[in-house]
């Protein structure tokens, strides 16, 4: 796995999720955090949408952020002209390459190749670098995809984006596709863009990078069309923890980024979302918590501080054990005997079962006070 460069497309592909609209202030807040996290490049938006988008993209560009900026365009001269007005460092020009996408747009393979030659020639004089997109590459005829990349390479484009537009790939087919492309085109910059329709975007992205891709496009929270894209925070943490790959990204901003994008998009972070979900750092099971008290790594591979979060107190419910409960009361400066702890635990389990949820800190403390009062009355 070579040096990896991530392209964040939260402001472009993320905002394409139905119902998502980012205000300029929100875009700037997201960009500030992406810069702090050390993201080297962001796809700022689609200038062809209109004047407001051109204005917003140009405003982002004029902030002087450290990352490179990229505009997304269709294979149209008007799109490239709009991108020039937006003033981004680079331009990404996307072409349909699968038969199903070409047919839907009433285009041909010859059109795609000739248009790429025309627009790359124009764009190279106007932008610092040009990226070419193979839209729906995962369903493209292998021979044509190879020809498409070959033409892009001859044109001197900076990189080619292999887009799994409908998320149909799996880690095995991703590896085969990217490895085959890399062997035939060893010098071209190769990017993977994965969608999550079958729940494999993060896994496919990691696999693509292992197979030889240099770049991966991601979004915060995996925000994007339909089931979304590969999530920035998931890809980075998987590289660091699962692959033991050093990547120059400051992950301590992930929790903040995740919540800022969630609020701006109006899309809540699900409790079980990997990395930044509410349940990732919480534990209830007595078997687990007993070991966690001795070594947090027994059942938790993510260090809360590494993602800019805090370790969570144990959750108390029907699966709790005495060790975590005793530790809880010690931290609240309450000393309980073995019998007292057992009595409290019995009530905690019973109430949790009846309420069909875990109990709050106040509820657990109240149970102890209730039992203490009953013991004093009985005495």
QUIKA-V556672 format. One record per pair of residues at least 24 apart in sequence whose C-alpha atoms are under 7 Angstrom apart, sorted by the first residue. I is the first residue (numbers start at 0). GAP is how many residues later the second one is. Records with the same first field share a line. If there is no record, write none. Layout:
BEGIN
I->GAP, GAP
END
This chain:
BEGIN
0->208, 209, 211
1->212
2->211
3->210, 211
4->209, 210, 211
5->33, 34, 35, 209, 210, 211
6->33, 34, 35, 36, 209, 210, 211
7->33, 34, 35, 209, 210, 211
8->33, 34, 35, 208, 209, 210
9->209, 210, 213
10->32, 33, 34
11->31, 32, 33, 34
12->211
13->205, 209, 210
14->209
15->208, 209
16->206, 207, 208, 209
17->207
19->245
20->244
21->242, 243
23->32
25->238
27->32
29->227, 230, 231
32->220, 224
34->30, 31, 32
36->212, 213, 214, 216
37->210, 211, 212
38->28, 210
39->27, 28
40->26, 27, 28
41->25, 26, 27, 28
42->26, 27, 28, 29
43->25, 26, 27
44->26, 27
45->25, 26, 27
46->24, 32, 35, 36, 39
47->31, 34
53->31, 32
54->31
56->29
57->28, 29
60->26, 27
74->40
76->42
83->42
88->38, 39, 40
89->37, 38, 39, 40
90->36, 38, 39, 40
91->38, 39, 40, 41
92->38, 39, 40
93->38, 39, 40, 41
94->38, 39, 40
95->38, 39, 40
96->37, 38, 39, 40, 43
97->38, 39, 41, 42, 43
98->41
112->35
128->29
129->27, 28
130->26, 27, 28, 29
131->27, 28, 29
132->27, 28, 29
133->27, 28, 29
134->28, 30
135->27, 28, 29
136->25, 26, 27
137->25, 26, 31
152->35
157->31
158->29, 30, 31, 32
159->29, 30, 31
160->29, 30, 31, 32
161->29, 30, 31
162->29, 30, 31
163->29, 30, 31
164->29, 30
165->29, 31
166->27, 28, 29, 30, 31, 34
167->30
169->30, 34
170->32, 33, 36
173->30, 33, 34
174->32, 33, 36
177->30, 33, 34, 35
178->32, 33
181->30
188->25
189->24, 25
190->24, 25
191->24, 25
192->24
193->35, 36
194->33, 34, 35
195->31, 32, 33, 34
196->29, 30
200->28, 29
201->28, 29, 32, 33
204->25
205->29
219->38, 41
220->37
232->42
233->40, 41
250->55, 56
251->53, 54, 55, 56
252->54, 55
253->53, 54
254->52, 53, 54
280->30, 31
281->30, 31, 32, 33
282->31, 32
283->30, 31, 32, 33, 35, 36
284->34, 35, 36
285->33, 34, 35
288->35
289->33, 34
314->43
315->42, 43
316->31, 32, 35, 40, 41, 42
317->30, 31, 32, 34, 35
343->24
END
